[in-house]
């Protein structure tokens, strides 16, 4: 007696990979970027802050780049 194929789990590598990762979300309408002066790159500074866990979860829902999204929101809020 043979087992029927498992129809709920993908078997090929591409389908397995697609099932693991969330679909890509389109970029925000306006991504705020720091102004660069004469080709000098904007430096980043490592800081440690405490944020509410629900706030962090909200930004992490869309996957990688969540720290950059927080940076963009803070930049808009400060008007920089």
C-alpha positions in Angstrom: 0.0 0.0 0.0 1.5 3.4 -1.0 0.8 6.6 0.8 -1.0 9.4 -1.1 1.1 12.4 -1.8 1.1 15.1 1.0 -0.9 17.9 -0.6 -0.4 20.3 2.3 3.4 20.6 2.3 5.3 21.8 -0.7 8.0 19.4 -1.9 10.1 21.5 -4.3 12.7 23.9 -3.0 11.2 27.1 -4.4 7.8 26.3 -2.9 9.3 25.5 0.4 11.3 28.8 0.4 8.2 30.8 -0.6 6.2 29.2 2.2 8.8 30.2 4.8 9.0 33.8 3.9 6.2 36.4 3.9 5.4 38.0 0.5 7.3 41.2 0.0 5.4 44.3 0.8 5.6 47.3 -1.5 7.7 50.2 -0.2 6.0 53.1 1.6 4.7 56.0 -0.5 7.4 58.3 0.7 10.5 57.0 2.3 12.2 59.8 4.2 16.0 59.8 3.7 18.5 62.0 5.4 19.9 64.7 3.2 23.5 64.1 2.0 25.8 67.0 1.7 28.4 66.9 -1.1 28.4 63.1 -1.3 29.1 62.5 2.4 27.2 59.4 3.6 24.9 59.8 6.5 26.4 58.1 9.5 24.5 55.7 11.7 24.9 55.6 15.5 24.2 52.5 17.5 21.9 53.3 20.4 19.9 51.3 22.9 16.4 52.4 23.7 13.4 50.7 25.3 10.2 50.5 23.3 6.9 48.9 24.1 6.8 45.4 22.8 3.6 46.0 20.8 5.2 48.9 19.0 8.2 46.8 18.1 5.9 44.0 16.9 4.0 46.4 14.7 7.2 47.5 12.9 8.5 43.9 12.6 5.3 42.6 11.0 6.5 43.6 7.6 9.8 41.8 8.0 13.4 43.0 7.5 14.0 46.8 7.5 11.9 47.4 10.6 14.6 49.5 12.2 14.8 51.7 9.1 11.0 52.1 9.2 11.2 53.3 12.8 14.0 55.7 11.8 11.7 57.1 9.0 8.8 57.6 11.4 11.1 59.4 13.9 12.5 61.6 11.1 9.0 62.6 10.0 7.9 63.3 13.6 10.9 65.6 14.2 10.6 67.3 10.8 14.2 66.6 9.8 
